[in-house]
Amino acid sequence: MSISIVALVFLVAQFGPETGSKAGSEEQIQTLQKMVHELREEVSELRNEQSTDWIAKQRVEEIHTLVQDVFKDAEDRANLQGRTTLAGYDGGAFLQSADGNWSLKINGQIQARWSYNNAESQLSQHGFEMRRTKVKFSGHVIDPTWNYKISTTWGRGGGSNTEDAYIQKKFDNDSWFKFGQFKTNFLREDIVSSSKQLTVERSMLNNAFAYGWTQGLELGWRGDDVKIVVQYTDGPNQSNTTQLQTRSSVNSWTARSEFRFGAADWKDFDYQTSKDGAKSGVLLGVAYQTFDLQSNTNANGIEYGNAIAFSSSGWTVDASWRGDGWNLFGYYTSATGKGFNNIGEQDSDGWLIQSGFMLNPNVEIFGQYQNGTITGASWVNGSNSMDAMRVGFNYWPSADSNTLKWTTDIAWAGKSLAAGTGTGIASADWDSTGNGWRGDVGSNEDQMLLRTQLQLLF
């Protein structure tokens, strides 16, 4: 632009008013017009360049501001997720508030099973069933120290039933208080969830001595290596009952202590299986149970420990040893039941041992032996003794996940299995529709049971 201005000034000086000829004036005018036109084009280009530079600078500033805002938003979101993720999946689908003071987790369990039973002098039986169909809700309210759990199961014959329904308060000293309906902490095999068993189903011994779900109060404390739980309840298998029963009141106490050794933590012992790479450890447990049916009439007693009892006391001791791809578990239990007004007494006990071993990251084989005795009773069918052995396998389609598990086992009962009432207050409780065993006819022995099951957890 500066060159054009200098040229214009030079031409004005050269061909200005002092020039004489008309032709020369016209030529000067044309030249000046041409120069003005060129000057206008250069001025226009310069303005465009200046405008473009200004727009570019403004755009850079806007982009810079936008990038800063995006990074800040990403950082805020990351910080929020670091404090508390509002929804997602972590061992179950969950929702929770931004401040972390309210949460809900949803879990489910499906067990589809096929069984075949062969017993002497009886028709062989086989068929399918939905052994367990459960939906579980758990979480906390007010703050993370107030917990709750609700578990609903659908029966094989239709209808639904409540298993867990309790409120729990956690304290700063690693203790807690629980009020509602929950599983009793007595028999170790029963405490471990049905979704985390080594075998297809719990044992006949567990069927007779487990306390199952009941209603009441629980106080507990757990340290690094010791756990103590005391429960006051309505007694064994007294779930979904009313507060004032026509039968009578029950005073029932259970107390259990556990001692942990090794690298395996408490959560590791929630499973009776042990996959490749699992930490090694030992868990020892001892528990005591007692109940007293406060009755002035000879009403129905409570079936527990192979007796129809108005009072009972018993104990159990167990040991769990697990390591890298293997596990070993065993326990002993005993109970003494008494009849109405302490008339009649029935002793019963039993023991079990089982072990599992990983053949590869997806397959585990296992074996189990159980033995039980009902002392001094007589039976029309069956005997005072129970023993059974079984072998089987677990298969996980995904080695790193417990979401899907296929389990198959085959078992033989060597002694004749009693079922139902015997002499006195004896009541054999080895068999059930849930475990697939049947009472034998007469003194027949060698009952066989085959079960296969596919389990899904979410």
VMD Tcl script that draws the C-alpha trace (Angstrom):
set ca {
  {0.00 0.00 0.00}
  {2.83 2.48 0.79}
  {4.31 1.97 -2.74}
  {0.98 2.84 -4.40}
  {0.64 6.02 -2.34}
  {4.15 7.17 -3.30}
  {3.36 6.46 -6.97}
  {0.14 8.42 -6.69}
  {1.91 11.43 -5.19}
  {4.58 11.26 -7.93}
  {1.96 11.22 -10.67}
  {0.06 14.12 -9.14}
  {3.30 16.09 -9.03}
  {4.14 15.18 -12.64}
  {0.74 15.65 -14.24}
  {-0.87 18.18 -11.98}
  {-2.71 21.40 -12.98}
  {0.39 22.99 -14.47}
  {0.29 20.54 -17.41}
  {-1.08 22.24 -20.49}
  {-2.57 19.91 -23.11}
  {-6.10 18.54 -23.00}
  {-4.98 15.16 -24.29}
  {-2.39 15.02 -21.60}
  {-4.96 15.88 -18.97}
  {-7.24 13.09 -20.09}
  {-4.33 10.68 -20.07}
  {-3.43 11.84 -16.56}
  {-7.00 11.35 -15.38}
  {-7.11 7.81 -16.75}
  {-3.79 7.00 -15.13}
  {-4.95 8.43 -11.80}
  {-8.23 6.51 -12.01}
  {-6.31 3.32 -12.65}
  {-4.04 4.00 -9.70}
  {-7.02 4.79 -7.44}
  {-8.69 1.55 -8.48}
  {-5.54 -0.45 -7.69}
  {-5.20 1.39 -4.39}
  {-8.78 0.52 -3.44}
  {-8.11 -3.16 -4.16}
  {-5.00 -3.12 -1.98}
  {-6.87 -1.33 0.84}
  {-9.68 -3.90 0.58}
  {-7.19 -6.79 0.73}
  {-5.45 -5.22 3.72}
  {-8.76 -4.81 5.54}
  {-9.65 -8.44 4.83}
  {-6.30 -9.61 6.18}
  {-6.68 -7.52 9.32}
  {-10.26 -8.77 9.84}
  {-9.15 -12.40 9.30}
  {-6.34 -12.02 11.83}
  {-8.77 -10.57 14.37}
  {-11.28 -13.34 13.80}
  {-8.52 -15.99 14.07}
  {-7.28 -14.50 17.34}
  {-10.81 -14.38 18.73}
  {-11.44 -17.98 17.63}
  {-8.22 -19.15 19.29}
  {-9.29 -17.51 22.53}
  {-12.75 -19.10 22.31}
  {-11.29 -22.56 21.61}
  {-8.80 -22.15 24.45}
  {-11.62 -21.24 26.84}
  {-13.72 -24.17 25.59}
  {-10.84 -26.64 26.08}
  {-10.29 -25.36 29.61}
  {-14.00 -25.79 30.36}
  {-13.98 -29.35 28.97}
  {-10.93 -30.31 31.04}
  {-12.47 -28.79 34.15}
  {-15.74 -30.67 33.56}
  {-13.84 -33.94 33.04}
  {-11.86 -33.33 36.23}
  {-15.04 -32.59 38.17}
  {-16.65 -35.79 36.87}
  {-13.56 -37.82 37.73}
  {-13.52 -36.38 41.24}
  {-17.21 -37.13 41.63}
  {-16.73 -40.73 40.55}
  {-13.79 -41.03 42.86}
  {-16.01 -40.01 45.76}
  {-19.11 -42.00 44.84}
  {-20.31 -43.40 41.52}
  {-24.03 -42.78 41.26}
  {-24.97 -45.91 39.27}
  {-23.31 -48.93 37.71}
  {-22.39 -52.54 38.34}
  {-20.01 -53.73 41.05}
  {-20.91 -57.16 42.36}
  {-24.51 -56.22 41.56}
  {-26.42 -53.37 39.94}
  {-26.38 -50.35 42.25}
  {-27.69 -46.84 42.74}
  {-26.57 -44.31 45.32}
  {-26.82 -40.64 46.17}
  {-24.09 -38.13 45.34}
  {-23.24 -37.67 49.03}
  {-22.94 -41.46 49.54}
  {-25.53 -41.55 52.33}
  {-28.08 -43.66 50.45}
  {-27.50 -46.78 48.36}
  {-29.31 -49.73 46.81}
  {-27.74 -52.88 45.35}
  {-29.72 -55.52 43.45}
  {-28.55 -59.13 43.16}
  {-30.15 -62.31 41.90}
  {-29.63 -66.07 41.88}
  {-31.06 -68.75 39.59}
  {-30.44 -72.49 40.04}
  {-31.92 -74.79 37.40}
  {-31.50 -78.47 38.39}
  {-32.13 -81.97 37.12}
  {-32.00 -84.94 39.53}
  {-32.24 -88.70 39.32}
  {-32.87 -90.90 42.39}
  {-32.74 -94.68 42.53}
  {-33.78 -96.51 45.71}
  {-34.41 -100.23 46.22}
  {-38.08 -101.32 46.17}
  {-39.17 -97.87 44.97}
  {-39.78 -96.42 41.55}
  {-36.84 -94.47 40.21}
  {-37.54 -90.76 40.01}
  {-36.11 -88.01 37.86}
  {-37.10 -84.51 36.81}
  {-36.31 -80.81 36.55}
  {-36.86 -78.03 39.04}
  {-35.96 -74.41 39.71}
  {-34.16 -75.14 42.95}
  {-33.62 -71.49 43.83}
  {-34.89 -68.26 42.29}
  {-33.94 -65.23 44.38}
  {-33.81 -61.46 44.16}
  {-31.90 -59.56 46.83}
  {-31.93 -55.88 47.78}
  {-29.29 -54.42 50.08}
  {-27.67 -51.10 50.87}
  {-27.71 -48.31 53.44}
  {-29.79 -45.28 54.46}
  {-29.02 -42.06 56.39}
  {-25.30 -42.94 56.29}
  {-23.18 -46.04 55.47}
  {-23.54 -47.36 59.05}
  {-27.28 -48.08 58.70}
  {-27.61 -51.18 56.51}
  {-30.54 -53.22 55.29}
  {-31.17 -56.41 53.33}
  {-34.29 -57.94 51.82}
  {-34.14 -61.33 50.07}
  {-37.13 -62.86 48.32}
  {-37.24 -66.38 46.95}
  {-39.85 -67.97 44.69}
  {-40.87 -71.48 45.72}
  {-40.62 -74.44 43.39}
  {-44.36 -74.97 43.73}
  {-45.21 -71.32 43.17}
  {-45.58 -68.41 45.54}
  {-42.85 -66.39 47.19}
  {-41.14 -66.37 50.55}
  {-38.95 -63.96 52.49}
  {-35.50 -65.11 53.62}
  {-33.63 -62.01 54.83}
  {-35.40 -58.89 56.07}
  {-33.31 -56.99 58.58}
  {-31.87 -53.63 59.66}
  {-28.27 -53.45 60.84}
  {-26.30 -50.72 62.59}
  {-22.49 -50.72 62.37}
  {-20.41 -49.12 65.12}
  {-16.93 -47.59 65.09}
  {-15.36 -50.46 67.05}
  {-16.04 -53.04 64.27}
  {-19.17 -54.28 66.03}
  {-22.77 -54.33 64.82}
  {-26.37 -54.80 65.90}
  {-28.96 -56.56 63.71}
  {-32.73 -56.74 64.14}
  {-35.14 -58.68 61.93}
  {-35.10 -61.98 60.01}
  {-31.75 -63.50 59.09}
  {-29.79 -66.75 58.92}
  {-28.55 -68.15 62.22}
  {-24.77 -68.38 62.72}
  {-24.44 -71.96 63.92}
  {-23.49 -74.61 61.35}
  {-20.65 -73.56 59.05}
  {-22.03 -75.41 56.02}
  {-25.32 -73.56 56.41}
  {-23.68 -70.14 56.91}
  {-21.98 -70.32 53.50}
  {-24.43 -69.15 50.83}
  {-26.10 -71.71 48.58}
  {-24.50 -69.81 45.67}
  {-20.97 -70.47 46.99}
  {-21.09 -74.18 47.88}
  {-18.62 -76.76 46.64}
  {-21.33 -79.30 45.77}
  {-24.72 -79.14 44.04}
  {-26.57 -79.07 47.38}
  {-25.76 -79.02 51.08}
  {-25.47 -82.34 52.91}
  {-28.04 -84.49 54.74}
  {-26.18 -83.63 57.93}
  {-26.82 -79.95 57.31}
  {-30.49 -80.70 56.67}
  {-30.85 -82.14 60.18}
  {-28.72 -79.68 62.19}
  {-28.95 -76.31 60.40}
  {-30.79 -73.51 62.21}
  {-31.67 -71.80 58.94}
  {-33.53 -68.48 58.84}
  {-35.17 -67.16 61.98}
  {-36.26 -63.89 63.59}
  {-34.53 -62.05 66.39}
  {-31.56 -59.94 67.45}
  {-27.86 -60.26 66.68}
  {-24.77 -58.68 68.21}
  {-21.44 -59.18 66.50}
  {-17.83 -58.07 66.48}
  {-15.07 -58.81 63.97}
  {-11.41 -57.98 64.31}
  {-8.53 -58.77 61.98}
  {-8.43 -62.44 62.97}
  {-11.35 -63.07 65.36}
  {-15.11 -62.90 64.88}
  {-17.81 -63.33 67.56}
  {-21.58 -63.45 66.95}
  {-24.35 -63.86 69.56}
  {-28.02 -64.22 68.55}
  {-31.29 -64.30 70.49}
  {-34.07 -65.66 68.26}
  {-37.30 -67.63 67.95}
  {-35.37 -70.86 67.38}
  {-34.36 -73.02 64.41}
  {-36.16 -72.49 61.10}
  {-38.70 -70.07 62.58}
  {-38.87 -67.58 59.71}
  {-41.98 -65.67 58.59}
  {-43.81 -66.27 61.88}
  {-46.08 -63.99 63.92}
  {-44.97 -62.37 67.17}
  {-47.59 -64.03 69.42}
  {-48.01 -67.67 68.44}
  {-50.73 -69.91 69.82}
  {-48.18 -72.69 70.25}
  {-45.93 -70.98 72.81}
  {-42.92 -68.71 73.13}
  {-39.37 -69.78 72.37}
  {-36.16 -68.64 73.99}
  {-33.25 -69.50 71.73}
  {-29.58 -68.52 71.91}
  {-26.73 -69.21 69.53}
  {-23.14 -68.09 69.91}
  {-20.30 -68.59 67.45}
  {-16.61 -67.68 67.38}
  {-14.26 -67.89 64.39}
  {-10.48 -67.62 64.23}
  {-8.63 -66.78 61.01}
  {-5.02 -67.67 60.15}
  {-2.95 -66.98 57.04}
  {-3.22 -64.63 54.07}
  {-6.81 -65.51 53.07}
  {-9.15 -62.76 54.30}
  {-12.66 -63.05 55.69}
  {-14.32 -62.67 52.28}
  {-12.25 -65.55 50.88}
  {-13.89 -67.87 53.40}
  {-17.34 -66.91 52.11}
  {-16.66 -69.54 49.41}
  {-16.21 -73.29 49.79}
  {-14.48 -73.37 46.42}
  {-10.93 -72.12 45.88}
  {-9.72 -71.19 42.40}
  {-6.21 -70.97 40.98}
  {-4.26 -68.12 42.53}
  {-6.35 -68.03 45.71}
  {-4.66 -66.98 48.94}
  {-3.90 -69.62 51.56}
  {-5.48 -69.60 54.99}
  {-7.25 -71.50 57.78}
  {-10.54 -70.71 59.50}
  {-11.53 -72.46 62.73}
  {-15.03 -72.16 64.15}
  {-16.90 -73.27 67.26}
  {-20.57 -72.64 68.07}
  {-23.22 -73.46 70.67}
  {-27.02 -73.51 70.34}
  {-29.89 -73.90 72.78}
  {-33.64 -73.37 72.66}
  {-36.51 -73.85 75.09}
  {-40.13 -73.99 74.01}
  {-42.12 -72.33 76.82}
  {-45.26 -74.46 76.72}
  {-47.82 -75.54 79.32}
  {-49.48 -77.94 76.93}
  {-48.23 -80.87 74.91}
  {-48.34 -78.92 71.65}
  {-46.12 -79.56 68.67}
  {-42.42 -79.31 69.32}
  {-39.74 -78.07 66.92}
  {-38.11 -80.56 64.58}
  {-34.38 -80.15 65.00}
  {-31.38 -82.47 65.35}
  {-33.43 -85.57 64.39}
  {-35.91 -84.98 67.23}
  {-39.30 -83.34 67.83}
  {-38.00 -81.30 70.73}
  {-39.37 -78.85 73.27}
  {-35.82 -78.01 74.24}
  {-32.44 -78.68 72.72}
  {-28.78 -77.90 73.18}
  {-25.83 -78.69 70.99}
  {-22.53 -77.60 69.58}
  {-20.37 -77.76 66.49}
  {-16.71 -77.34 65.59}
  {-15.38 -76.85 62.06}
  {-12.20 -76.17 60.11}
  {-11.72 -74.68 56.63}
  {-8.33 -74.81 54.90}
  {-7.89 -73.28 51.46}
  {-5.04 -72.48 49.11}
  {-3.99 -71.96 45.50}
  {-6.52 -74.11 43.61}
  {-7.50 -76.46 46.45}
  {-9.67 -76.59 49.58}
  {-10.39 -78.85 52.54}
  {-13.33 -78.55 54.93}
  {-14.75 -80.61 57.78}
  {-16.98 -80.32 60.82}
  {-18.61 -82.22 63.68}
  {-21.96 -81.43 65.28}
  {-24.08 -82.85 68.08}
  {-27.47 -82.11 69.67}
  {-29.59 -83.41 72.54}
  {-33.32 -82.84 72.31}
  {-35.90 -83.28 75.07}
  {-39.65 -83.80 74.94}
  {-42.53 -82.08 76.70}
  {-41.80 -81.56 80.40}
  {-38.37 -83.10 79.73}
  {-39.98 -86.49 79.11}
  {-37.92 -88.33 76.53}
  {-34.45 -87.49 75.27}
  {-32.84 -87.94 71.89}
  {-29.15 -87.65 71.04}
  {-27.87 -87.30 67.51}
  {-24.55 -86.34 65.96}
  {-22.56 -86.46 62.76}
  {-19.48 -85.39 60.87}
  {-18.47 -84.45 57.35}
  {-15.30 -83.96 55.34}
  {-14.91 -82.67 51.78}
  {-12.20 -81.42 49.45}
  {-11.89 -79.78 46.05}
  {-9.03 -79.43 43.56}
  {-8.72 -77.33 40.38}
  {-7.77 -79.40 37.32}
  {-7.40 -76.22 35.24}
  {-8.59 -72.61 35.56}
  {-12.16 -73.63 34.59}
  {-12.71 -77.07 36.16}
  {-12.72 -78.21 39.80}
  {-13.26 -81.78 40.98}
  {-14.45 -82.60 44.49}
  {-15.31 -85.41 46.87}
  {-17.32 -85.56 50.10}
  {-18.14 -88.06 52.86}
  {-20.75 -87.60 55.60}
  {-21.80 -89.76 58.53}
  {-24.62 -89.36 61.05}
  {-26.15 -91.27 63.96}
  {-29.48 -91.18 65.80}
  {-28.92 -92.84 69.16}
  {-31.22 -95.57 70.49}
  {-34.26 -95.06 68.23}
  {-36.24 -97.69 66.35}
  {-37.77 -97.36 62.89}
  {-40.27 -99.16 60.71}
  {-38.16 -98.15 57.72}
  {-34.51 -97.20 57.70}
  {-31.89 -97.29 60.42}
  {-30.18 -95.15 63.06}
  {-27.17 -94.62 60.81}
  {-26.58 -92.40 57.81}
  {-23.53 -92.31 55.61}
  {-23.04 -91.11 52.06}
  {-20.22 -90.30 49.72}
  {-20.28 -88.21 46.54}
  {-17.96 -87.02 43.83}
  {-18.45 -84.36 41.20}
  {-17.13 -81.32 39.39}
  {-17.63 -77.58 38.98}
  {-17.20 -75.86 35.63}
  {-16.97 -72.08 35.17}
  {-17.28 -70.94 31.50}
  {-15.27 -67.86 32.50}
  {-12.39 -68.70 34.82}
  {-12.28 -65.18 36.28}
  {-16.00 -64.98 37.05}
  {-18.50 -66.76 39.31}
  {-21.47 -65.47 37.32}
  {-22.07 -68.84 35.63}
  {-21.29 -72.22 37.21}
  {-22.26 -75.72 36.17}
  {-22.08 -78.35 38.92}
  {-22.69 -82.10 38.70}
  {-22.32 -84.75 41.40}
  {-23.27 -88.37 42.01}
  {-23.78 -89.80 45.51}
  {-24.40 -93.14 47.21}
  {-25.90 -93.72 50.67}
  {-24.41 -96.86 52.17}
  {-26.85 -97.27 55.09}
  {-30.63 -97.51 55.06}
  {-32.02 -93.98 55.42}
  {-34.75 -93.39 57.99}
  {-37.32 -90.67 57.40}
  {-40.03 -89.27 59.66}
  {-40.85 -90.24 63.23}
  {-39.45 -93.19 65.13}
  {-39.80 -94.26 68.74}
  {-39.92 -91.63 71.47}
  {-39.26 -88.13 70.16}
  {-36.96 -89.33 67.36}
  {-37.61 -87.81 63.93}
  {-35.10 -88.54 61.19}
  {-34.50 -85.44 59.11}
  {-31.79 -86.52 56.66}
  {-33.94 -86.37 53.53}
  {-35.83 -83.51 51.89}
  {-37.30 -82.60 48.54}
  {-34.58 -79.96 48.34}
  {-31.59 -82.29 48.62}
  {-33.15 -85.13 46.57}
  {-32.73 -88.00 49.07}
  {-35.64 -90.28 50.07}
  {-36.38 -92.47 53.05}
  {-35.63 -96.12 52.29}
  {-38.19 -98.93 52.47}
  {-37.48 -101.52 55.15}
  {-33.76 -102.00 55.59}
  {-32.82 -101.41 51.95}
  {-29.49 -99.69 51.40}
  {-27.33 -98.23 48.62}
  {-29.60 -95.41 47.46}
  {-28.13 -93.47 44.53}
  {-28.59 -89.80 43.66}
  {-27.41 -87.94 40.53}
  {-27.77 -84.15 40.27}
  {-26.69 -81.57 37.72}
  {-27.25 -77.85 38.05}
  {-26.64 -74.61 36.18}
  {-26.37 -71.49 38.33}
  {-26.48 -67.84 37.28}
  {-25.69 -64.91 39.58}
  {-26.15 -61.22 38.92}
}
mol new
graphics top color blue
foreach p $ca { graphics top sphere $p radius 0.5 }
foreach p [lrange $ca 0 end-1] q [lrange $ca 1 end] { graphics top cylinder $p $q radius 0.2 }
display resetview
